[in-house]
């Protein structure tokens, strides 16, 4: 069902529910741009900060189609990633947008092209090398600063470019003034998108070139979609500890906006469940799913959420077809019940499959995972009941002989309190989620007879996962304990391991 699928690419904000605050943010920016036009005469560098996938492009598309007083130009920087002269590509993109008045502007365009080609071919590295001096940023002492100072000493040589820069600015400004008059717009608004996908040096080169060579007029506004974290890394790589990213960006941009970072997860999950409900009746209580995304794994990036939800919706489609064709046998037989706990497990597997493939592959290959655990913790002993211990090697070897070691069922926590058992499913799932970069481990005493003591031991066990670089495994393990220790709401049964096989086969 095509209508059930979320748009991962930039989408028309008029035709999708504003689940992530994108439409509201776009309308706020539109109002500011339209009602404060004269303010942008001298403040013509705007940044829209947001992580990759946060909806920056959708906002710019909305503004492109709704602004009345601006002639809009759209420059997708990533398309020109292989270009060593991005500023010149930007300039040519701007000229191409004037095609509706090409005949009247031909002479001015030709002159501007000539001066631009002369300037930007002579100064491909000028903007990046001289930006510190021009922007007035103070340097700290140290070898890196000395190297930069030595670089700035070349400014004497650069003085020969003065006439070229002045000539370009005069010709460019004359062209812009004439075009604004012909187009009957108050200003030209140039959107620069996908900067976060470009190489660090090219990002800084383009930003500083715009600031130096393109903004000395009151007819044009530059609006950049920026992943602040990505640009900060570029700045750190280029200037080490000489300049803070905040200081650099403050010098570049006159005005900044931020994409919404906090979302109404309940609204988003509810919308997702409404789509699922078109296939199967979904239980009214969705608190576990909301908790999973918001409180447990803190997985809230709009583009990533939509990608995960789309996979689940496609799975619903396959399951419906399974009822007629009996082809997709890896889908749980009770999938139609849409039990919240089973949904959480499936969504976790999808997240691993889409965004943590190394972890997914390791957990999907059970023998590999058990082998790595054995290598890391071979000298540890485990209490399997109140009186008996086995080595981790014996325990893991025993697990490899069972096909149902990850079989989720009712009373998963209470199973730990049974006197006679050879393995425990809840503990096995936690073991499966132990990150491989955790090298020392406290093992809970599974022979505890006290329920409260056993809870404490399990939480202490999972708490050790915090040191890992693979936080998703720690967060999900904590979520598992909440579901089966604090809130035993599971009402159906399924095999956790089988979900990995399902994802590998169908996704």
N, C-alpha and C positions, 0 to 999 in steps of 0.2 A: 504494500500500500504506500505509494509514493508520498501521499499527503501526511503520513505519519513520521516521515524521516526529517530530522533536524538538518538545517542548512549549515554545513561546516564552513563553506565559503562565505564571503561577505554577502549579506542579504538585504532585501528591501525592508527597511524598518517599519514601513506602513503595513506590511503583510505578515508580521510575526509578532506574537505576544512579547512584550518587553520583559522577558524573564531575568535579564541581567542588567537592567538599568541603562541599556545602550541608547534607546530612543529618548529617554529623559535627558541624558547627557548631551545628545546631539541637538536637541531643541534648546537647551541652555546655551550652548555655544553659538547656535544660529542667532538667537536673540542678541547676544553680545556683539556678534559681528555686524548685525544689521542696525543696531541702535547706537553704535559707537564708532561710526565709520571714520570720523575725523581723528579719533584717538590713534588709529593705525597709520596716520601719516608718518609719525616718528617711532612708532612701536610696531614694527612690521615683521618681527620674527616670533612665530607662535609654535609651541610644542604641545602635542597631545601625548602624554606619557601613558604607557600601558604595556603589560607583558604581551609576548606573542600569543595570539589567540584571544585577546581580551575584547576585540571588536572595534579597533581603531579604524580599520578600513571601512567597516559598515557606517561608522559615524561620518567619515569623509565622503562616502558615496551619498549619504543622506544630504549633507550640506551641498554637494555638487548639484543635486537635482532640485533643491528648494531655495537656494539663495537668489535674491532678486537683483541686488545692487553690485554683484561681482561677476566678472568674466572669469570662469574657472578653468584652470589648467591642471592636469593630473600627471604627475611624473612618478612612475614606479621604478624606484632606484634599482631594485633587484634584477630587473630585466637587463640592466646594463652592467651587471656584476663583472664581466670580463673587460669592461672598458677601463683603461688606465687614466682616462680623462673625464671623469663623471661631470665636473662643472661644465665642460663643453657640451656634453650630451644633454644636460639640463637646459642649457641655453638654446640648443637646436630644437628641443621639445617645445620650449616657449614660442619660438618663431613659427613652428608648425601650427600652433594653435591660432595664429593670426591669418590663417589661409582664407578666411571669409573676407578679408580686406587686402589680399595679396597684391592686387593690381595697383591700388592706391598707395601701398606702403613699400612697393618693390625697391625703390631707390634707398629708402631708409634701412630696409632689411639687408640689402646687399652691403651697405656701408657697415652696419652693425656686425654682420657675419665676418667681414674682413678684419675688423678690429678685434673681435672675439677670438678668431682663429690665431691671430698674431699674439694676443695676450696669453691665451691659455696654453698655447704650445710652448711659449717661452717660460711660462711660470707654472708648469704642472706641479712642482713641489714648493712653489713660493708660499702658497696659502698655509700649508701645513707647517712649514719651517718658520714662518714669521708670525704665526698667530699669537704666540705668547706676548711678543712685544706690542703688537697692535692692540690686543685685548687688555693690556695693562695688568696682566696677572703677575704677581710677585713670585720669584723662584726661591726655593730653599737652597742652602749651601750643600755641597757634596759633589761627587764626580759627575753625576748626571747633569747637575746644574752647570758645571764648568763646560761640559760638552755642548750644552745648549747655548751658553754664552758665546762659545767659540763659533757656533753656527750663526748666531746673530751678528757676529762681527762681519759676516759677509754682506750685511745690509748696505755697505758702501757700494758694492757691486750692483745690488738691486736698484739703487737709485736710478740706474739707466732705464729701468722699466717705468719710471714715473710717468713719462709722456704716454706710454702705451696704456697704462691704467686710466689716466685722465681721458684719453681719447675714447676708450671703450665706454666709460661711464657717460660721457657726453652723448655718444651715439645711441647707447642703450636707453638712456633717459628720454631722448628726443623721440625714439621709436615708441616707447611706452606711452608717452603723453599723447602722441598722435593716435595711437590705437585706442586708448580710452575714450578719446573724443569721438572717433568713428563708431565704436561699439555702443556708445551711449550708456556705458557702465561707469560707476563711480571709482571702481578699483579692479585690479586683476588679483585674483586669489590663486596661488600656486600650491597645490597639495603635493607633498613629497612623501611617498609611502614606501614601506618595506625596507627602511633603512636598517632595521635589526637583522636583516638577512645578509647584509653586505660585509665584506672583510673590514676589520677594525680601522686600518689606515684609510680606506676609501670613505668610510663614514665620516671620520674627522676631517678629511680633505674636503669633502663636499660641504659639510656644515661651515667650516671656516671660510671656504670660497664664497659661499652665499653671503656670509656676514661681511666679508671684505669688499666684494665686487658687485653684488646684486642688490644691495639694500639702500644705496645712496639716492633714493628717490621716494616720493610719496604716492606713487601710483600702483604699487604692487605690495602684496602681503604674502609671506611664505609660511605655510602651515605644515609642520613636520610631524609625522607619526613616529614616535620614538619609544623603543624599549629601553628605559633608563638604565636597567641593569646591564644590558649589552653594551650600551655606549660607555657606561662607567668602566667596564672591563677594558674597552678600547683605550680610554684615557689612561688607565693605570698601566696598561702595556706600553703606551707611548711615552709617558712622562714619569713613570714609577711613582715616587712619593713627593714629587715636586708640586703637583697641583691636585687638589681634591676634585672629584667629579662634580660635586655640587657647585664649586667655584667656577669651573669651566662652563658648565651648562648655564649658570646665571649670566655669564658674560655673553653667551651666544644668543639665548632666548629672552625676549622682552616680556612675554606672557606665556604662562603654562597652564594647561588643564590636565587632569588625571582621569583615566577611565575608572569606573567604579571597581573597588577592590573587595567590597563586602556585598554578598548577594543574599537574597531571600531564598535559602536552600529549600525551605518548606514549599514555597511557590514553585520552584524548579522541579522538585521531586514530584509534586502533585501533578504538574503538567506532564511529566514523563509517565506517571502511572495512568493518567487519562488516555495516553496513547496505547499503553499496554492493555488497558481495559477494553479497547476496541477488539482485542483478540480473546482475552480471558477476563473473567471477573476477578478483580483485585480486592483483597481484604481491605476494609476501611482503615485499619490501624497501620499507618506507614511510618511510625515513629522510629523503628529500627533502621529503615533505609535512610531517613533524614539524619539520624544520629551517625550512621556509618559515614556519610559524606561530610557532614559539618563538624561533628565532634571527634570522630575517631581518626579518619585518615586525612581530613582537611583537604579534600580534593574538590576544588571549586573553580578551576580555570574554565571559562565558558566553552572554548573550542574543544578541550579535552572531554568535558562533561558530555557535550553533544555527540562526540565520537563514540564514547562508551554507551550512551543511551541508544544510539543508532544500531550498534551491534546487538544490543539486547532486543530491540524491536525487530531486527532481521531474524533473530533467533525465534521470536514469537511467530514470525511468518513461516519459518521452516517447520516449527512444531505443528502449526495448523495443517501444513501440507503433509506432515508425517501421519496425521490422522487418516489421510486418504491413500497415501502411497507406501507407507511403512519403509521409507528410505533412510530417514535420519534417526537411526536407532540409538545414537549416543546421547540424544536429548533425554533427560530424566523422564521416566514414565509418568511421574506425578507433576510434571512441569505446569500442567494446566491449573494446578491449585494455586500457583503464584504465592507460595509461602514466603513471608518476608526473610526468614533466615536463609532459605535456599537462594532467594534473589540476591542477598548480600554476598553469598559465596560466589555466585555466577558473575556478579558485577566485579568482584575482586579479581577473578580469573581474567575477565576481559581487560581490566586495567593493566594487569601484568602483561597480557598478550600485546596490548597496544603500546605501552609506554615503558615497560621494564622487561624486555624480551629475554635478557640474560637470566633473570630470576625465573621467568616463566619456563624457559628451556630446562633449567636445572631442576625445577620442581616437577616438571613433566617427565623427566627421565629419572625415575625413582631410584634406580641403582646408582646413578651418578651422585645424587643427593646423599644417599646413605653412605657412600664411599667417602665423600668429603666430611661428613659428620664424624665418621670413624677416624679419619686422619687427624681431625682437630681435637677430638675428645676421647681417644682410645684408652686412656688410663682411668677414666671416671667409672664409678660404680653406681648402680641404680637400685633403689629399694622398690621391688615390684609388689611387695606386700609387707605386712608388719614385721616379718621375721627374715625374709629372704632378700638377698641382693644378687645382682648379676653385673658383669662388666658391660660397658656400653657396646663393646664388640658383640657380646652374646645377645644383648637386647636387639641390636640392629640386624644381626644375622637372623634372629628369630622373626623380625618384622618382614624381612625379604621373602619369607616363606608364606606370608599370608596375603591373600588377594583382597581382604576386606579391612585393611588396617586404617583406611581413611573413610570408613562407612559412618556417615552421620545419622544419628538416631535419637530418640527420646532418652532422657535421663543420662546424657553424656557425662555430666559431672558426677552423678550418683554412681556411675560405673566405677569411678575411682575408689569408692568406699567398699567395693566388693572384696571379700577375703581371698578368694581363689580366682586368679586370672593370669593369663600369659602376656597380655599386653593391654594398653589402655588407649582408646581412640583419641580422646581429647589431648592427651600428652603427645601422641604420635603426630597429630596435626600441628601442635606447637613445635615439635622437633622439625617437621618438614619446613616450617617457616623460620628456623634459626638461620640468621644471615651467616654466610660463609666467612665474613671478615671478623666474626666474633671468635676469638681463639681460646678463651677460658670461660668456663660455665659452671655455675652452681646448679645442680640437679635437684629438683624437689623430691622429698621423701614421699613416694607414692603409697607407702604403707601407713600413712597417717590414719588414725581412726577418727580423729576429730575433723568435722567438716570445716570449721573455721580455720584450724591450723593448716589444713590442706589448701584452702583458698589463699592464705597468706603465702604459702610456699609457691603456689603457681604464679601469683602476682610477682613475687620476688624473682622467679625464674624469667618471666617475660621482661621485667624491668632491665635485665642485663642486655637486652637487644638494643637499648637506646644508643649505645656507643657506635652502632653500625652506620656506615654511609648509605645503606639501603633502608631508609626509614620506613618505607611502605610495609616491610615485613614486621617490624616492631609494632607499627600502628594497627595492622590487621590482627596480630596476635593478641593485642590488648582488647580489640573488638571481640574476638572469639571468647575471651574470658567473660566479658560483659554479657554476651548472649547466653552462654551455657552455665555460668556460675551465678550471675546476678539475676538473670531473666530467662528462665527456661521456657521459651515460648515456641520451640520447634514442635510442629505437629505432623511432619512427614519425614520420610527417610530418603537419603541419596548418598552417592559415593563421590567424595571430594576429588579423588584422583581422576575419576571418570570425566569430571568437568574440564580438566586439562586436555584430555583426549578429544573432547567435543570441540573445544576452542581451536585446537591444532587442525582438526579436520574441516570445520565449517567456516572458520574465519580466515 
